[in-house]
Amino acid sequence: MAERKIYIIGGGPAGMMAAIKAAEVLRESGDERAGDRIVLYDKNDVLGRKIYLTGRGRCNITNMRPWSEFSTHIHPNQNFLKHAFHAFSNSDVIAFFESLGVPTVVLQGQRVFPASLKAADVARSLENRVHELGIQVRRESVDIKGFDRMFGDGIVILATGGKSYPVTGSTGDGYEMASSVGHTVTSLFPCETALLPYGYDRNLEGIELKNVSLSLFVDKDKVQVEEGDFSFTNDGIESGIAYKISRRAVWALMNGQRVEVVLDLKPALSKEKLAARIARDVVQMKGRPKASSLLRGLMPEALIAPFLMADKRAIEIESLPDALKSWRMKIESFKGYERAVVTAGGVSLKEVSQKTMASKMKPGLFLAGEVLDLDGDTGGYNLQIAFSTGALAGSSAAKELLTSSQAI
Ligand SMILES: Cc1cc2nc3c(=O)[nH]c(=O)nc-3n(C[C@H](O)[C@H](O)[C@H](O)COP(=O)(O)OP(=O)(O)OC[C@H]3O[C@@H](n4cnc5c(N)ncnc54)[C@H](O)[C@@H]3O)c2cc1C
């Protein structure tokens, strides 16, 4: 009888971590040739292709916030991740990479990066560990028939990722595979993506704003406020706090709701303080200075003209504080999966054991990473989801393999 194997579909961070942890568990049980029993499939020549793009090429591996804070950045069900996180936490991820010769550094916002600030170091260290453990790597795309056949002699870990950045190989194949064995796939939508305001002024492109605040209004209700940085790009408002509000904004737009964003360029100053500062500047400049002169020092130079042109408003000095604190932009659309950092929605968490990542629908199936209905904010949360769920799926699958081998 052929030896049972563990088949892992998807060689991203979740799949590679699953393969590594499965091999380590088998080795600890005394199986010196553990790698031969694990087959990792990826359609790309290079494993973890998306990792090379992460964190703008720097790879924000995880976030050092304690679980009580970390969990507030996980959607839609933080509790689902709790067990996996504690089994392989943010500190474990750091220790893991340090053991692979990738020292890390904690930067602003508790975000953890490789000390080299090179995403390639993270991707290569994972791939090297996969090879070091003798794991069988197949550079092939698995189709639904192949997926089905794997259950003949194996345990399967589905780690195909979501649909974002399909050029990296994440084309949503796993949703169909999971559905074929009875899983529910919740509504999918691009998340952490650019939001395009109506009549977007292309002169804004390239401007980066720091320490500002964005409030999100859905059907006139204020539903979220975020403070920090974001950029105006060719696709609209993007990155940082714009990504943070994009999850709710995209969902609302998909549901035909009215979405508006209000930008406060000076969140640290009340309207009164701002008015007093402008009045002081008016006195110093003598006469009646132009609004554009007063705005110098209050915003990046490049922003002044588009700011004054916005909504074709001819801003009087008296109305500057209001305009600075509430620049309203109605959102027309959003950028799709081709530019979205993450896919929201996925395989229903109700159908997966949070203790093992085993499917409750199909014996011998485990799931990990973005294919699940689990996503995080920007800040290292998504890779931690991939690493924690991947590690748990891999070790659980290996334990199941060991149990079934003993039973024969
Ligand atoms: C531009 C960008 C920047 C990001 N930056 C960060 C960051 O700094 N920090 C952070 O935490 N998160 C970041 N993310 C999100 C993070 O990269 C993902 O959430 C994470 O990679 C998901 O891991 P995964 O293993 O589940 O899926 P993926 O990384 O998508 O990997 C899935 C793999 O499965 C393979 N595959 C798919 N279907 C098949 C098939 N049928 N047969 C064989 N192979 C298949 C694919 O080729 C792919 O390699 C970023 C994402 C993007 C797009």
PDBQT file of the ligand as one rigid body, heavy atoms in Angstrom, charges set to zero:
ROOT
HETATM    1  C1  LIG A 501       1.163  44.406  -2.870  1.00  0.00    +0.000 C 
HETATM    2  C2  LIG A 501       0.891  43.657  -1.603  1.00  0.00    +0.000 A 
HETATM    3  C3  LIG A 501       1.555  44.026  -0.439  1.00  0.00    +0.000 A 
HETATM    4  C4  LIG A 501       1.285  43.357   0.764  1.00  0.00    +0.000 A 
HETATM    5  N1  LIG A 501       2.009  43.692   1.872  1.00  0.00    +0.000 NA
HETATM    6  C5  LIG A 501       1.777  43.036   3.031  1.00  0.00    +0.000 A 
HETATM    7  C6  LIG A 501       2.579  43.299   4.182  1.00  0.00    +0.000 A 
HETATM    8  O1  LIG A 501       3.563  44.040   4.138  1.00  0.00    +0.000 OA
HETATM    9  N2  LIG A 501       2.232  42.660   5.334  1.00  0.00    +0.000 N 
HETATM   10  C7  LIG A 501       1.194  41.775   5.407  1.00  0.00    +0.000 A 
HETATM   11  O2  LIG A 501       0.924  41.258   6.491  1.00  0.00    +0.000 OA
HETATM   12  N3  LIG A 501       0.488  41.449   4.322  1.00  0.00    +0.000 NA
HETATM   13  C8  LIG A 501       0.754  42.043   3.139  1.00  0.00    +0.000 A 
HETATM   14  N4  LIG A 501       0.041  41.695   2.018  1.00  0.00    +0.000 N 
HETATM   15  C9  LIG A 501      -0.964  40.607   2.111  1.00  0.00    +0.000 C 
HETATM   16  C10 LIG A 501      -0.272  39.229   2.143  1.00  0.00    +0.000 C 
HETATM   17  O3  LIG A 501       0.758  39.196   1.186  1.00  0.00    +0.000 OA
HETATM   18  C11 LIG A 501      -1.270  38.099   1.864  1.00  0.00    +0.000 C 
HETATM   19  O4  LIG A 501      -2.350  38.203   2.743  1.00  0.00    +0.000 OA
HETATM   20  C12 LIG A 501      -0.585  36.741   2.018  1.00  0.00    +0.000 C 
HETATM   21  O5  LIG A 501       0.409  36.588   1.032  1.00  0.00    +0.000 OA
HETATM   22  C13 LIG A 501      -1.582  35.597   1.915  1.00  0.00    +0.000 C 
HETATM   23  O6  LIG A 501      -0.852  34.397   2.007  1.00  0.00    +0.000 OA
HETATM   24  P1  LIG A 501      -1.414  33.034   1.418  1.00  0.00    +0.000 P 
HETATM   25  O7  LIG A 501      -0.293  32.050   1.508  1.00  0.00    +0.000 OA
HETATM   26  O8  LIG A 501      -2.692  32.703   2.032  1.00  0.00    +0.000 OA
HETATM   27  O9  LIG A 501      -1.728  33.327  -0.120  1.00  0.00    +0.000 OA
HETATM   28  P2  LIG A 501      -0.797  33.827  -1.303  1.00  0.00    +0.000 P 
HETATM   29  O10 LIG A 501       0.348  34.599  -0.826  1.00  0.00    +0.000 OA
HETATM   30  O11 LIG A 501      -1.727  34.462  -2.264  1.00  0.00    +0.000 OA
HETATM   31  O12 LIG A 501      -0.223  32.475  -1.915  1.00  0.00    +0.000 OA
HETATM   32  C14 LIG A 501      -1.037  31.561  -2.575  1.00  0.00    +0.000 C 
HETATM   33  C15 LIG A 501      -0.167  30.729  -3.507  1.00  0.00    +0.000 C 
HETATM   34  O13 LIG A 501      -0.954  29.671  -4.063  1.00  0.00    +0.000 OA
HETATM   35  C16 LIG A 501      -0.575  29.466  -5.406  1.00  0.00    +0.000 C 
HETATM   36  N5  LIG A 501      -1.725  28.882  -6.098  1.00  0.00    +0.000 N 
HETATM   37  C17 LIG A 501      -2.961  29.407  -6.228  1.00  0.00    +0.000 A 
HETATM   38  N6  LIG A 501      -3.760  28.553  -6.906  1.00  0.00    +0.000 NA
HETATM   39  C18 LIG A 501      -2.986  27.469  -7.208  1.00  0.00    +0.000 A 
HETATM   40  C19 LIG A 501      -3.237  26.269  -7.917  1.00  0.00    +0.000 A 
HETATM   41  N7  LIG A 501      -4.424  25.980  -8.465  1.00  0.00    +0.000 N 
HETATM   42  N8  LIG A 501      -2.230  25.376  -8.045  1.00  0.00    +0.000 NA
HETATM   43  C20 LIG A 501      -0.994  25.635  -7.540  1.00  0.00    +0.000 A 
HETATM   44  N9  LIG A 501      -0.701  26.770  -6.865  1.00  0.00    +0.000 NA
HETATM   45  C21 LIG A 501      -1.695  27.668  -6.693  1.00  0.00    +0.000 A 
HETATM   46  C22 LIG A 501      -0.221  30.852  -5.907  1.00  0.00    +0.000 C 
HETATM   47  O14 LIG A 501       0.675  30.781  -7.002  1.00  0.00    +0.000 OA
HETATM   48  C23 LIG A 501       0.393  31.511  -4.679  1.00  0.00    +0.000 C 
HETATM   49  O15 LIG A 501       1.805  31.412  -4.686  1.00  0.00    +0.000 OA
HETATM   50  C24 LIG A 501       0.312  42.310   0.801  1.00  0.00    +0.000 A 
HETATM   51  C25 LIG A 501      -0.334  41.950  -0.379  1.00  0.00    +0.000 A 
HETATM   52  C26 LIG A 501      -0.055  42.604  -1.567  1.00  0.00    +0.000 A 
HETATM   53  C27 LIG A 501      -0.767  42.176  -2.826  1.00  0.00    +0.000 C 
ENDROOT
TORSDOF 0
